[in-house]
Structures are given as C-alpha cells and as structure tokens.
C-alpha cells in the first residue's frame, strides 16, 4: 500500500477509537476520514472485480450493513479467510446507499465495531457539508411565520412547476436548527428548477433575520426530511386541491392560493 493509503487507513482507525454514544463530533470526524480513506470490504462470494462478487451482509436493528475492516492488520485480526476488496470510502458509499445498505467497520473488534447507516453513506456520496448531520429531530414548525407562508404560497401559485409545499422544523445533531420547505414539482427540467429557485429567492425576504431556511425535493426518496414530510406533513399550499374538477396542470388562473 502507498504511504497515502496507509495514512488514510490510520486516520479512520484513529477517529474510530473516539466514537462513543452521544459523541456526534467524533462520529462526524469518522465520516470525514472514511470519505477521504479506504476500507477492506469482505467478500462473501467471488473474487474482487468479478461480476458475481458479493459483499458480506449483516443486519442490526432492522438495517442492513456490509462488513468491512479498516487496514491489513485488522483484516488479519478478523480471521476472514475469504477474499476481500479494497475500495475508497467514497466509492463504497456511492455503491451501497442507493440500495439502503450501510457499512460496519471492524465487526470483529472488542465492542463489535461501528456501523455507518446508509443515510450517512449518502451524505458521504453527495458531500458531507451539503447535508445536515444526523440523527435529525424533525417536527412541525413551532415558530409562527404567517407573512412568509402567505408570500411563499402566493409566489408558488404564480410558479406553474410547483404542485405543493410542505414544511418542517429540523434540528441536526450538529449545527443550528432550520426551517425546511418541501417542494413537490410537476417536473424537474432545468427551466422549472430555475423558476422554483427564483420563487424561493423572492419569498425569503419575508423570513425573520437569522432564521435559516432550506429546501428539499419531495421526489427525493433518500432524503430523511422528504421522507418525514411525505409521512407526516400535509401541504400548506396545494395547487390541485383548489382546481376545479376536470382541470389538470396547469390549473386555471384566478383561484386564490391557500395556506393552512
């Protein structure tokens, strides 16, 4: 292994030693180390690179994980006698999260190692700084923002790409809480997305200073905030709820927007 590869493996193992319940800062450091490093994936079947190669699998608390180790030394300590495959953390994150699989680091170690669920692999795959650190506490917004919601509903009404809007209050494990606006769109073409971005820019002026606002695509089947919104939040703006029977998209002009 190259010197850089050895250093990367050492960084993962260094951060791994500090992970403990409630130590979200240490866990975030582990995710950053994994994103920059590599792991030794344990193959249950086949050889590295072969079409029939399959990673091992394990289930913990109803979630699936592929076991791996963090260095040649840990591979030897594990006693694994089948093949393995060395993969970058970024590549394994991209490969596993779409099927909702995580990785479990060093399951043979005292204490059983550490599992990284698929939602955090998704964060690695798409950029750790682009998504809030979990676990997320998501609820109905308690802060009253009638002016912002009215402005948002009015602007959404004049943006034909928007089907409906939902809202949630999100508190990350690290970082400041924020208001999330769920965007349900009729299509995600370039012009539609740009029109929605312009709509949000026009609306955020009604937000009190210092209150962070973020958006989430309701069509994103992997986003935890979108999943919560689909299951728990009714729209505060719904174009089709006010369309006359028999009318589709775009709805007929002239009907007033509505906010719950």
N, C-alpha and C positions, 0 to 999 in steps of 0.2 A: 504494500500500500504506500501511496505517496505520503510525504510529510504533511501536506494539507489535509489528506484524508484521515490521517492519524489524529491530527489536531481537532478535526471536526468531530470524530468519534469521541475524543476525550472531552470535548465541550458538552456533548449530550450526556455523557456519564457524570460529569461534574454537576450539571444542573439537575440531573435526575436524583442525586443524593439529597437535594434540598427540598424536593417536593413533599408536601405534607398536607393533611386536611386543613382547609382554610388559607393555605399559603398560595393565593392566586398569583402573586407576583412571581413566586418561584415556578409555578406552572407555566406562566407566560414566557419566562426565560427558557423553559424546556421546549416550548413550541418554537421559539426563535432559533434555538440550537438545532432542533430537528429540521426546520426549514432550510438551514444552511448546511446540514450534515448528511449522513447516510446511515442506513441500517442494513442488517443482515436478515433478510426475510427467510423464514423457514419453509421449505418446500415439502408438502406432504406427498406430492406425486410429481414425477417428471424431473427434467433437468433444466437448469437456467436457460431461458430463451426458447425452450421448446414449446410448440403450440399446445401441448397437453399439460404443461406445468401448472400446478395448483398450489397456492399457499395453504398453510395450515389454517385452522379456524377454531375459535373458542367463543363461548357466549357467557357474558357476565351481565346480570340484571336485565336480561332481555335484549341486550345489544350485542352485535357480532363484532369480533376482532380477529385480525390476522396476527399471530405471534411473531415476534422478531427479537433479535438481540442487537446490542449496540457496539460490539467490537469482536475481533477474532478471539480475544481472551474470554469474553462472555459466551461465545459460541462453544468454545472448548468446555467451559464450566457447565453449560447446559446439558452436555451429553447427547446432543442431537446427532443422530447417525444417518440422517438422510441428507439430500442436497440442500443447498441454500443459494440465495441470490442477493448480491449487494446492489442496493438501489438508493438513490438520493431520497431524502425526506420529501422534497418537492414532487418528485415523480410518483412516489408511493401514495402521497396524498391525492394527487390528481387521478390515480388509477382506482383508488378504493372508495372515495367519498360518494361518487355517483350511485354506487350500489349500497350505500349506507353501511359501509364497513369501516371500522377504526383499526388502529394497530395497538398491540400490547407489548410494551418494552420489557424485556428480560423477565418473563413469567417464572423462570426457574429461580430467581434471586430470592433471598430471605425477605419475607413480607409479600411476595408474589408479584413484584414489579409494578408498573404503572400503565394504565390504559388511557389511550387518547381516542375519544369517540369520533365518529365520522363528522360531526358538526365542526370540530376543531381541525380535522384534516381539511375540511372545506375552507376554513379560514386560512390555512397554510397555502392551499392551492390557489386561492384568489388574492392573497395578500393580507397578512395579519393586521396591518394598520387600516385596512379598509372596512373591517367588520368589528363590532363590539366584542369585548371579552366575555365569555360565558363563565358560569351559568347566568342566564339572563332572568331577571324578575320582571315579568310583563303583566300589566294590569290596565284597567280602564283609566284614562287620564283623570286626575283629581283636580287639576288646575282649570279654572274657568277661562275660556278664550272665545267668547261669543263673536267678537269682531273678526278674529282671524278665521273662524269656521265659516262665518257668513261670507267673508271675502273669498275664501277658498271655494265654497260652493258656487258662488256667482261666477268666478273665473272658470271653474270646471264646466259649468253649464255652457260657456262660450268656447270650450275646447272639445270638439266633437270626438276626439280619440278616447276620452275618459268615459268609462261606463259607471264607475262608482268609486267612492272614497271611504276608507275606514281609518280609525285612529287607535293608538295605544301609547301607554307610558312605559318606557323601557329603562331599566336600571341594570347596567352591566356590572360584572364582578369588579372590574377596574374602570375608572373613568366616571364622567358625570352622567346623570340620567338625562333622557331626551324624549321629546315627543316624536313618535313615528307616524307617518301618514302612509297608509297602504293605497297604492294606485292600481286600480283594475282597469286595464286598457282593452279597447277593441282590437288593436293591432300594435305591433312593436316595430313598425317601419321607422326609418330614420326621421322622416318629417314628423311623424306622430310623436316620437320620443322628444324631439326638439321642441315641439309645441307644448308638451307637458312640462318640460324644463322651464320654458318661458312663463307658463302659467304659475309654477311654483315661485319663480323669481318675482312675479307681480304680487303674489299673495303674502310673502314672508314679511313684508313691511308692516303688516298688522300684528306681528308677533312681538311680545314684550322683549325689550333688550335683555340679552343674556340667557334667553331660553333657547337651547339647541333644538333644531327641527331636522329630521331626516326623512327620507322617503324609502319605501320598499315596494318592489313589484309583487303584486298579488299572484302573478303567474309563476313566481319562483318557488318551485316545490321543495327546495332545500333550505330556504331561509326560515329560521325559527320564529322570527317576528311575523312573517307572512303566514306561517302555519298557525300561529296563535290567533291572528286576525281572522283567518278563514273559519276557525272553530268557535271563536268567542265574541267577535265584534260584528254588530250589524252596521251597514253603511250609514254614515251621516249625510252623504249625498249619493243618490241613486237615480241616474238618468231614466232608466227603463221603468222605475216604479211610478213615474208620473207621465209616461207616454200613453196616449190613447190606445185602446185595443186595436190591434191590427197594424200599428205602426212599429217599424223596426228602427234600425240605426241608419242614418242619424235621426234622432227623434224630431218631431215637428217643432219649429221655433215658436217662441212666445210663452211657453209654460215657465212658471217661476221655479227657481231652484228651491230645494228644501233641505233644512237641517233639523235633525232630531234634537 
